[in-house]
């Protein structure tokens, strides 16, 4: 006996897509999508509320885990963490934004490869430390930078963290994606050990490091080309004064003669 499967509950996916396209509040989008999906599946209102309450109780500690580090980082920023990071990197004359981010990329990949994914991240590492250090290294070499350059440095800092985490954690044996792949392959009749999947993630991680490292090297070249030209082009009056001074010397000599 065949039973028909109702596709109406999938309307919740459409609600999420439309909500994010219209840039509504994510919490509101998810809540509305959950309620609409429940009604589409012919759940009574009390069952929908019970499921929402059960899910909240199971995950109520997650916001605490997320918000506590953010509160600590906010206090550190309020007491000058960003300024201290910029001042420290300014004391290293050989530091550039590209070199700094290449070092962070290597550290991020290596720590993620051993499961220490919490040592980096946008709110706890990129925003308070890495991005200000990249900006400080650039200002130390070229002086004041524009907002366009500043936003570009922040974007590269965030991208470096993403690349290092994404390709580094694929080497960690206990990573969830590796466990998922091995389980899926085992159900399909292909027996693969997690260590084998992790080992084959090493060439990909090395390739990602080389490619993104080259992009960071190009970032340094771009900064040198854009900002060095502005620095040298910002002193035409000094050059005009230097060229006009020797031209006035022969006149003075001629007058004396």
Backbone bond lengths (Angstrom), bond angles and torsions (degrees), N, CA, C in turn:
res aa  C-N    CA-C-N  psi(-1)  N-CA   C-N-CA  omega(-1)  CA-C   N-CA-C  phi
1 X - - - 1.466 - - 1.526 109.49 -
2 X 1.309 116.23 124.56 1.444 120.96 -177.84 1.526 110.31 -90.04
3 X 1.312 114.75 143.07 1.462 120.92 176.99 1.519 108.55 -119.18
4 X 1.297 115.90 137.67 1.461 120.51 179.00 1.525 109.71 -82.86
5 X 1.308 114.96 141.32 1.462 121.81 179.24 1.523 108.34 -99.68
6 X 1.312 115.74 125.73 1.463 120.44 179.27 1.526 109.71 -79.32
7 X 1.312 115.23 128.92 1.464 121.10 178.40 1.521 112.53 -97.33
8 X 1.324 116.77 1.54 1.454 119.23 -179.43 1.534 113.70 -61.58
9 X 1.338 120.28 -34.60 1.470 118.23 177.79 1.525 114.14 -59.74
10 X 1.342 117.53 -20.31 1.466 119.72 178.12 1.518 112.67 -69.11
11 X 1.323 117.09 -6.85 1.454 119.29 177.51 1.526 111.50 -63.26
12 X 1.346 115.89 -22.69 1.461 119.00 176.09 1.516 112.64 -62.71
13 X 1.334 117.01 -33.90 1.468 120.44 176.71 1.523 110.36 -64.49
14 X 1.336 115.96 -41.61 1.471 119.88 177.98 1.527 111.03 -63.52
15 X 1.330 116.56 -37.29 1.464 119.95 178.17 1.524 110.65 -63.14
16 X 1.331 117.00 -42.10 1.464 120.54 179.13 1.526 110.59 -64.07
17 X 1.334 117.43 -44.22 1.468 120.63 -179.13 1.526 110.74 -62.44
18 X 1.332 116.30 -48.14 1.468 119.98 -179.43 1.526 110.65 -64.37
19 X 1.326 117.39 -40.07 1.458 120.20 -179.75 1.511 112.95 -62.53
20 X 1.338 116.89 -42.60 1.459 119.35 179.00 1.522 111.61 -71.93
21 X 1.330 117.34 -32.90 1.463 119.49 176.20 1.525 111.24 -65.25
22 X 1.323 116.47 -36.26 1.466 121.03 178.44 1.525 112.53 -85.83
23 X 1.333 117.11 0.80 1.472 123.13 175.05 1.531 112.44 60.79
24 X 1.343 115.84 42.80 1.452 119.44 173.01 1.534 109.71 -79.71
25 X 1.323 115.63 172.69 1.463 120.91 178.64 1.531 109.73 -63.79
26 X 1.346 118.37 128.28 1.474 119.99 -177.23 1.525 113.41 -59.37
27 X 1.340 117.53 -39.60 1.466 119.68 179.06 1.529 111.00 -62.47
28 X 1.322 116.04 -41.46 1.460 120.01 178.77 1.526 111.00 -65.61
29 X 1.336 116.55 -39.85 1.468 120.54 -179.87 1.525 110.72 -61.74
30 X 1.331 116.52 -48.04 1.465 120.62 -177.67 1.525 110.78 -65.07
31 X 1.324 116.86 -41.56 1.470 119.64 -179.62 1.528 111.23 -64.25
32 X 1.326 116.75 -45.71 1.467 120.13 179.67 1.522 110.78 -64.57
33 X 1.349 116.83 -41.57 1.467 120.10 179.22 1.525 111.24 -62.59
34 X 1.334 116.94 -39.12 1.468 119.80 178.93 1.525 111.19 -64.92
35 X 1.326 116.63 -42.87 1.468 119.78 -179.38 1.528 110.90 -66.67
36 X 1.337 116.54 -43.83 1.469 119.86 179.99 1.525 110.72 -64.46
37 X 1.335 116.93 -40.21 1.467 120.13 178.06 1.525 111.01 -62.68
38 X 1.325 116.48 -40.39 1.463 119.67 178.16 1.513 112.75 -62.92
39 X 1.325 116.20 -44.43 1.470 119.09 178.39 1.526 111.21 -66.95
40 X 1.350 117.54 -36.12 1.464 120.38 178.51 1.522 111.41 -66.19
41 X 1.340 116.68 -28.94 1.465 121.03 177.34 1.526 112.37 -87.43
42 X 1.346 116.76 8.71 1.471 123.02 177.70 1.527 111.88 64.48
43 X 1.342 116.78 34.20 1.455 120.38 173.69 1.529 108.41 -82.45
44 X 1.321 117.57 140.89 1.467 119.36 173.92 1.529 110.37 -70.66
45 X 1.326 117.50 156.83 1.478 119.84 -177.69 1.516 113.54 -57.23
46 X 1.354 117.22 -38.05 1.473 118.41 -178.65 1.526 111.84 -66.48
47 X 1.336 117.56 -32.14 1.463 119.83 178.16 1.521 110.75 -71.50
48 X 1.335 116.88 -37.78 1.470 120.21 177.71 1.519 110.20 -62.83
49 X 1.338 116.37 -45.38 1.463 119.72 178.72 1.521 111.51 -64.40
50 X 1.339 117.02 -37.05 1.465 120.21 178.89 1.525 110.95 -65.11
51 X 1.334 117.33 -41.44 1.463 120.37 178.99 1.525 111.32 -66.40
52 X 1.332 116.89 -40.81 1.469 119.69 177.88 1.522 110.29 -64.06
53 X 1.338 116.76 -42.35 1.463 119.37 178.65 1.514 112.78 -65.23
54 X 1.335 117.09 -40.03 1.471 120.22 177.68 1.522 111.47 -63.04
55 X 1.340 116.00 -43.10 1.460 119.16 177.98 1.514 112.47 -63.72
56 X 1.345 116.89 -36.67 1.459 120.09 178.61 1.520 111.33 -66.31
57 X 1.335 116.83 -41.89 1.464 119.96 -179.18 1.527 111.09 -65.23
58 X 1.337 116.55 -38.17 1.464 119.69 -178.84 1.523 112.44 -68.97
59 X 1.329 117.29 -30.26 1.472 120.30 -174.13 1.524 112.44 -115.53
60 X 1.314 118.46 19.25 1.461 119.28 -175.21 1.523 112.67 -70.99
61 X 1.339 117.99 -19.70 1.461 120.04 178.66 1.522 112.61 -82.33
62 X 1.332 117.87 -15.27 1.466 120.18 -177.72 1.525 111.92 -64.01
63 X 1.359 120.15 -46.39 1.470 118.24 177.54 1.518 113.21 -58.69
64 X 1.342 117.42 -34.63 1.461 120.20 178.49 1.516 110.81 -64.49
65 X 1.340 116.96 -41.09 1.463 120.87 179.25 1.523 110.70 -64.75
66 X 1.333 116.94 -34.91 1.461 120.57 -178.50 1.523 111.52 -79.10
67 X 1.336 117.17 -41.26 1.456 120.71 -171.94 1.524 113.19 -78.18
68 X 1.325 118.37 -30.85 1.463 119.64 -179.50 1.530 112.59 -61.88
69 X 1.348 119.78 -50.11 1.475 118.12 176.07 1.521 112.94 -61.00
70 X 1.335 117.70 -35.85 1.460 119.76 179.02 1.524 111.06 -64.45
71 X 1.326 116.85 -37.54 1.463 119.82 178.06 1.527 111.17 -65.61
72 X 1.323 116.54 -41.84 1.470 120.11 178.17 1.521 110.80 -63.91
73 X 1.330 116.67 -43.96 1.465 120.52 179.69 1.522 110.52 -64.61
74 X 1.335 116.95 -38.33 1.460 119.80 177.35 1.522 112.02 -62.17
75 X 1.332 117.23 -40.64 1.466 120.27 176.87 1.525 111.40 -65.00
76 X 1.333 116.75 -40.82 1.464 119.67 178.62 1.525 111.12 -64.33
77 X 1.327 116.93 -40.96 1.464 119.46 177.81 1.522 111.00 -65.06
78 X 1.306 117.11 -37.84 1.462 120.90 -179.74 1.520 111.04 -63.99
79 X 1.322 116.43 -30.03 1.463 120.66 -178.77 1.529 112.31 -99.04
80 X 1.339 117.32 21.79 1.461 120.27 167.74 1.508 116.20 95.48
81 X 1.340 118.57 26.50 1.463 119.43 179.69 1.526 111.57 -64.80
82 X 1.339 116.93 -44.05 1.462 120.23 -179.18 1.526 111.18 -64.10
83 X 1.335 116.44 -41.98 1.465 119.87 -179.35 1.521 111.43 -65.24
84 X 1.342 116.82 -39.40 1.463 120.11 178.94 1.525 110.64 -66.68
85 X 1.332 117.25 -37.84 1.462 120.12 177.84 1.520 111.00 -64.44
86 X 1.345 117.33 -42.56 1.456 120.33 178.31 1.521 111.45 -66.01
87 X 1.332 116.78 -40.52 1.466 119.60 179.83 1.524 111.24 -66.49
88 X 1.330 117.07 -37.58 1.469 119.68 -179.36 1.517 111.52 -67.26
89 X 1.329 117.16 -44.71 1.461 119.47 -178.30 1.520 110.67 -70.97
90 X 1.333 118.32 -25.80 1.462 120.33 178.29 1.518 111.73 -67.99
91 X 1.326 117.16 -22.29 1.455 119.82 178.22 1.513 114.02 -78.09
92 X 1.324 118.14 -10.17 1.466 122.23 178.17 1.521 107.66 -98.08
93 X 1.320 116.99 105.57 1.460 121.20 -172.88 1.522 112.38 -66.89
94 X 1.324 118.01 -33.27 1.468 120.79 -176.36 1.521 112.76 -83.19
95 X 1.320 117.65 -2.35 1.466 120.33 -176.01 1.523 110.57 -76.87
96 X 1.310 115.57 133.77 1.460 122.65 171.06 1.521 108.44 -126.92
97 X 1.305 116.02 166.72 1.463 119.30 -180.00 1.523 111.04 -62.41
98 X 1.333 117.11 -42.65 1.459 120.47 -179.82 1.516 112.69 -64.74
99 X 1.329 117.23 -45.08 1.470 120.41 179.95 1.521 110.99 -64.06
100 X 1.321 116.45 -42.13 1.466 119.97 178.55 1.524 111.01 -60.40
101 X 1.327 116.89 -45.37 1.458 120.23 -177.86 1.523 111.76 -71.02
102 X 1.323 118.28 -30.20 1.469 120.29 175.17 1.530 110.10 -64.77
103 X 1.329 116.57 -42.50 1.467 120.18 177.36 1.529 110.24 -63.08
104 X 1.326 116.58 -43.41 1.468 119.32 178.94 1.522 111.24 -65.17
105 X 1.333 117.49 -36.64 1.463 120.68 177.53 1.521 110.90 -61.16
106 X 1.337 116.73 -43.69 1.464 120.16 179.12 1.529 111.12 -64.41
107 X 1.332 116.24 -44.91 1.469 119.97 179.90 1.526 110.79 -64.29
108 X 1.317 116.33 -40.99 1.468 120.19 -178.77 1.520 111.57 -65.37
109 X 1.325 117.24 -41.96 1.464 119.93 178.83 1.525 111.23 -66.79
110 X 1.325 117.45 -42.69 1.463 120.32 -177.46 1.526 111.26 -66.92
111 X 1.321 117.40 -43.31 1.465 119.42 179.86 1.530 111.51 -68.59
112 X 1.333 116.97 -37.66 1.466 119.18 176.89 1.520 111.44 -67.48
113 X 1.332 117.02 -30.47 1.465 120.68 -179.73 1.522 112.20 -67.60
114 X 1.329 117.42 -23.41 1.466 120.46 177.85 1.526 111.48 -104.01
115 X 1.332 116.77 13.22 1.455 120.61 174.72 1.509 116.14 91.45
116 X 1.338 118.35 1.94 1.467 120.78 -178.80 1.527 109.73 -90.69
117 X 1.320 115.70 63.72 1.463 119.61 -177.40 1.524 112.61 -74.37
118 X 1.323 117.51 -18.95 1.459 120.33 -178.06 1.509 114.32 -79.89
119 X 1.340 118.34 -5.23 1.460 120.30 -178.90 1.524 112.59 -75.55
120 X 1.315 118.06 -15.02 1.461 121.35 177.96 1.513 110.22 -123.15
121 X 1.315 115.16 -162.47 1.455 119.57 179.63 1.511 111.26 127.97
122 X 1.312 116.11 158.03 1.464 120.52 -177.59 1.526 112.86 -67.07
123 X 1.346 119.59 -51.17 1.467 117.75 -175.91 1.517 113.93 -73.30
124 X 1.327 117.84 -33.59 1.459 119.52 -173.36 1.519 114.17 -96.91
125 X 1.330 119.22 -12.20 1.457 120.03 -177.83 1.526 112.54 -132.79
126 X 1.325 117.92 -49.34 1.466 120.47 -173.97 1.522 111.09 -68.91
127 X 1.325 117.33 -51.92 1.466 119.85 -175.03 1.526 113.09 -66.43
128 X 1.343 119.57 -47.00 1.466 117.48 -176.97 1.519 114.89 -83.97
129 X 1.338 119.75 -20.84 1.464 120.43 -172.49 1.525 113.67 -124.03
130 X 1.324 117.69 -59.78 1.461 120.75 -169.74 1.524 111.46 -66.59
131 X 1.330 117.62 -50.66 1.463 120.30 -179.58 1.533 112.43 -62.25
132 X 1.348 120.36 -46.11 1.467 118.77 176.13 1.528 113.36 -62.21
133 X 1.331 117.73 -34.84 1.461 119.59 178.07 1.521 111.06 -67.94
134 X 1.338 117.52 -39.17 1.467 120.09 176.43 1.523 110.75 -64.55
135 X 1.327 116.95 -40.73 1.460 120.01 177.40 1.527 110.94 -66.32
136 X 1.337 117.06 -40.98 1.458 120.14 179.44 1.516 112.65 -64.96
137 X 1.341 117.19 -39.95 1.463 119.94 177.91 1.524 111.03 -64.36
138 X 1.326 117.06 -38.19 1.464 120.47 179.02 1.523 111.30 -69.56
139 X 1.326 117.22 -43.07 1.464 119.90 178.58 1.519 111.59 -67.19
140 X 1.319 117.53 -30.11 1.459 120.57 177.83 1.526 111.80 -66.21
141 X 1.327 117.19 -29.94 1.464 121.08 -178.28 1.528 112.75 -92.89
142 X 1.335 116.56 -34.33 1.463 119.01 -171.75 1.522 113.95 -122.01
143 X 1.316 118.64 0.34 1.447 119.76 -177.87 1.520 111.95 84.14
144 X 1.309 115.46 -155.94 1.462 121.31 -176.74 1.520 110.24 -63.11
145 X 1.343 116.11 135.65 1.458 120.99 -179.02 1.521 109.32 -112.94
146 X 1.327 115.75 156.20 1.462 121.39 -179.02 1.527 110.28 -80.63
147 X 1.319 115.39 168.68 1.464 120.19 178.49 1.524 111.64 -65.05
148 X 1.343 117.00 -34.26 1.467 119.77 179.42 1.524 110.90 -62.85
149 X 1.329 116.69 -43.29 1.467 120.61 177.78 1.521 110.20 -67.48
150 X 1.315 116.59 -40.12 1.471 120.59 -179.94 1.527 111.02 -62.01
151 X 1.321 117.45 -44.56 1.468 120.85 179.02 1.526 111.06 -67.43
152 X 1.322 117.18 -33.96 1.466 120.01 177.39 1.523 110.63 -65.37
153 X 1.321 117.24 -40.89 1.462 120.94 177.73 1.528 110.74 -64.93
154 X 1.305 116.94 -39.85 1.467 119.84 178.17 1.522 110.94 -65.56
155 X 1.324 116.69 -39.15 1.464 119.73 178.82 1.524 111.04 -64.65
156 X 1.330 117.33 -42.39 1.462 120.02 178.43 1.527 110.84 -67.14
157 X 1.322 118.13 -34.52 1.464 120.71 177.35 1.525 110.68 -64.07
158 X 1.330 116.58 -44.96 1.465 120.03 178.18 1.524 111.42 -65.58
159 X 1.344 116.77 -40.38 1.464 120.00 179.46 1.522 111.28 -64.93
160 X 1.325 117.16 -37.31 1.464 120.53 178.70 1.519 110.99 -62.70
161 X 1.321 116.86 -41.54 1.463 119.92 177.35 1.524 110.79 -64.19
162 X 1.324 117.25 -41.35 1.467 120.61 179.77 1.523 111.68 -62.86
163 X 1.330 116.27 -47.05 1.470 120.26 -177.92 1.527 110.59 -64.24
164 X 1.331 116.66 -45.79 1.456 119.69 -179.13 1.517 112.76 -62.03
165 X 1.329 116.90 -42.02 1.465 120.28 179.98 1.521 111.30 -70.01
166 X 1.327 117.30 -46.59 1.461 121.28 -173.01 1.524 111.68 -63.02
167 X 1.325 116.74 -46.19 1.461 119.29 -176.50 1.527 112.24 -88.10
168 X 1.332 117.66 -20.58 1.451 119.37 178.18 1.513 113.10 -76.84
169 X 1.341 116.76 -40.21 1.460 118.94 -177.55 1.521 112.37 -72.00
170 X 1.346 118.07 -16.20 1.465 119.84 176.22 1.526 112.26 -68.27
171 X 1.330 117.33 -13.94 1.468 120.78 178.56 1.526 110.95 -88.11
172 X 1.326 117.23 -18.24 1.461 121.20 -177.69 1.526 109.54 -75.59
173 X 1.334 115.98 125.72 1.467 121.15 -172.97 1.525 111.77 -62.95
174 X 1.322 117.29 -38.32 1.464 120.76 -176.08 1.519 112.87 -88.76
175 X 1.320 117.94 13.47 1.462 120.82 178.09 1.526 109.79 -66.57
176 X 1.328 116.77 140.92 1.459 120.96 -174.45 1.511 113.90 -59.32
177 X 1.335 117.49 -37.65 1.467 119.92 -179.35 1.523 111.38 -65.95
178 X 1.334 117.08 -37.67 1.467 119.87 178.71 1.525 110.52 -66.36
179 X 1.328 116.56 -42.92 1.465 120.04 177.34 1.526 110.54 -62.54
180 X 1.325 116.96 -40.16 1.464 120.51 178.82 1.529 111.08 -63.68
181 X 1.330 117.00 -43.10 1.464 120.06 -179.20 1.523 111.49 -65.35
182 X 1.326 117.16 -44.53 1.464 119.63 -179.73 1.529 111.30 -65.28
183 X 1.334 116.99 -37.91 1.468 119.99 177.62 1.521 111.16 -65.71
184 X 1.324 116.70 -42.96 1.467 120.54 179.47 1.526 111.00 -64.07
185 X 1.334 116.67 -42.95 1.464 119.57 179.35 1.528 111.31 -66.60
186 X 1.334 116.58 -36.10 1.463 119.56 179.16 1.523 110.76 -65.44
187 X 1.327 117.40 -38.71 1.464 119.91 177.15 1.524 111.61 -66.97
188 X 1.334 116.77 -26.45 1.466 120.70 177.97 1.524 112.33 -86.26
189 X 1.333 116.99 2.90 1.455 120.38 178.71 1.507 114.82 91.04
190 X 1.326 117.53 9.79 1.468 121.73 179.70 1.525 107.40 -111.25
191 X 1.312 116.20 111.77 1.459 121.19 -177.58 1.526 108.80 -89.82
192 X 1.312 116.35 116.52 1.464 122.89 -179.82 1.519 107.84 -132.72
193 X 1.318 116.16 133.89 1.456 120.59 177.58 1.531 109.94 -81.35
194 X 1.335 117.36 145.22 1.472 119.30 179.32 1.525 113.02 -58.93
195 X 1.338 117.75 -33.23 1.460 120.24 -179.39 1.522 111.09 -64.20
196 X 1.342 116.80 -33.07 1.459 119.82 179.31 1.528 110.99 -68.45
197 X 1.327 116.25 -41.05 1.468 119.73 177.30 1.526 110.36 -64.45
198 X 1.336 116.36 -40.56 1.462 119.77 179.82 1.523 111.49 -65.68
199 X 1.333 116.97 -40.01 1.472 119.98 -179.91 1.520 110.76 -63.54
200 X 1.325 117.12 -40.11 1.456 120.04 179.63 1.525 112.18 -74.30
201 X 1.324 117.24 -5.62 1.462 119.81 171.84 1.513 113.12 -84.51
202 X 1.344 117.01 -13.43 1.465 120.24 -178.96 1.523 112.11 -65.76
203 X 1.356 120.59 -48.12 1.477 118.80 177.91 1.525 113.11 -58.51
204 X 1.325 116.68 -36.35 1.464 119.48 178.17 1.521 111.10 -65.94
205 X 1.335 116.60 -41.32 1.463 120.14 179.12 1.524 111.08 -65.03
206 X 1.329 117.11 -40.38 1.468 120.18 178.18 1.524 110.48 -65.04
207 X 1.320 116.60 -42.55 1.466 120.09 178.82 1.527 111.01 -63.16
208 X 1.331 116.32 -41.13 1.465 119.63 178.50 1.522 110.85 -63.90
209 X 1.328 116.88 -38.69 1.463 119.95 178.13 1.524 110.99 -64.01
210 X 1.325 117.04 -42.36 1.470 120.40 -179.55 1.525 110.72 -65.79
211 X 1.329 116.45 -45.74 1.472 120.09 -177.31 1.527 110.77 -64.98
212 X 1.331 116.69 -48.29 1.464 118.47 -178.01 1.528 110.92 -72.42
213 X 1.329 117.30 -32.35 1.457 119.13 174.04 1.519 111.86 -61.79
214 X 1.327 116.91 -38.28 1.467 120.75 176.33 1.527 110.57 -65.31
215 X 1.319 117.17 -38.50 1.465 120.42 176.63 1.527 111.12 -63.67
216 X 1.323 117.13 -37.34 1.461 120.05 177.65 1.522 111.05 -70.22
217 X 1.332 117.30 -33.97 1.463 120.30 174.39 1.527 110.36 -64.53
218 X 1.332 115.94 -40.46 1.465 119.79 175.82 1.530 110.99 -65.07
219 X 1.334 116.96 -31.86 1.465 119.91 175.98 1.517 110.77 -61.68
220 X 1.330 117.67 -44.05 1.463 120.74 176.58 1.523 111.54 -61.37
221 X 1.322 116.67 -41.41 1.464 120.13 178.44 1.528 110.67 -63.55
222 X 1.332 116.01 -40.74 1.464 119.89 179.44 1.525 111.07 -65.45
223 X 1.333 117.12 -42.63 1.461 120.23 177.58 1.522 110.98 -63.04
224 X 1.324 116.31 -41.29 1.466 120.05 178.79 1.527 110.71 -62.40
225 X 1.305 116.07 -42.08 1.471 119.84 -177.55 1.530 111.51 -71.33
226 X 1.321 116.74 -42.17 1.461 119.84 -176.31 1.524 112.42 -76.63
227 X 1.322 116.49 -49.11 1.458 119.91 -171.77 1.515 112.64 -84.94
228 X 1.328 118.15 -33.26 1.456 119.46 178.01 1.522 110.70 -65.22
229 X 1.337 116.24 -36.67 1.457 119.41 177.00 1.517 112.11 -64.96
230 X 1.343 116.48 -38.10 1.455 119.18 178.71 1.522 111.66 -69.52
231 X 1.351 115.29 -36.89 1.458 118.40 179.43 1.519 110.88 -65.93
232 X 1.346 116.41 -45.68 1.461 120.12 179.96 1.520 111.20 -71.75
233 X 1.330 116.26 -32.75 1.453 119.50 179.54 1.508 113.17 -80.36
234 X 1.332 116.48 -9.19 1.458 119.12 -178.39 1.506 113.42 -85.23
235 X 1.357 119.13 2.14 1.458 121.73 -178.56 1.519 111.51 -123.53
236 X 1.348 119.78 47.38 1.449 118.94 178.87 1.511 112.51 -70.55
237 X 1.340 118.17 -28.93 1.454 120.27 -179.53 1.511 111.43 -67.03
238 X 1.366 114.92 -36.09 1.461 117.82 178.67 1.513 110.69 -66.21
239 X 1.387 114.72 -40.02 1.455 118.00 178.42 1.523 111.06 -65.87
240 X 1.347 116.74 -39.05 1.460 119.79 179.16 1.513 111.22 -65.11
241 X 1.328 116.04 -38.06 1.459 119.67 178.24 1.514 111.19 -65.98
242 X 1.372 114.83 -40.49 1.461 118.80 -179.44 1.517 111.46 -65.89
243 X 1.344 117.07 -35.57 1.465 119.52 -179.69 1.518 112.14 -79.20
244 X 1.335 116.99 -27.55 1.461 119.12 -179.29 1.515 112.28 -80.64
245 X 1.320 117.72 -24.78 1.458 120.27 -178.25 1.519 112.52 -65.58
246 X 1.359 120.47 -47.74 1.455 118.35 179.22 1.519 112.72 -68.69
247 X 1.355 118.41 -25.39 1.455 119.26 179.82 1.516 111.51 -70.63
248 X 1.335 116.06 -26.17 1.458 119.06 178.75 1.514 112.42 -81.30
249 X 1.344 116.86 -17.62 1.466 120.08 -178.77 1.519 112.21 -66.64
250 X 1.355 120.44 -44.61 1.462 118.90 179.26 1.514 112.49 -64.06
251 X 1.344 116.61 -33.57 1.456 118.53 178.62 1.516 110.66 -62.91
252 X 1.343 114.44 -42.64 1.462 117.69 179.26 1.509 110.82 -63.37
253 X 1.328 115.30 -38.28 1.468 118.78 179.46 1.524 110.60 -66.03
254 X 1.362 115.05 -39.23 1.459 118.84 179.57 1.511 111.84 -66.17
255 X 1.336 116.83 -37.39 1.464 119.93 178.76 1.513 111.00 -64.62
256 X 1.356 114.12 -39.94 1.463 117.05 179.95 1.528 110.61 -65.95
257 X 1.341 114.19 -36.28 1.463 116.79 178.80 1.535 110.61 -67.63
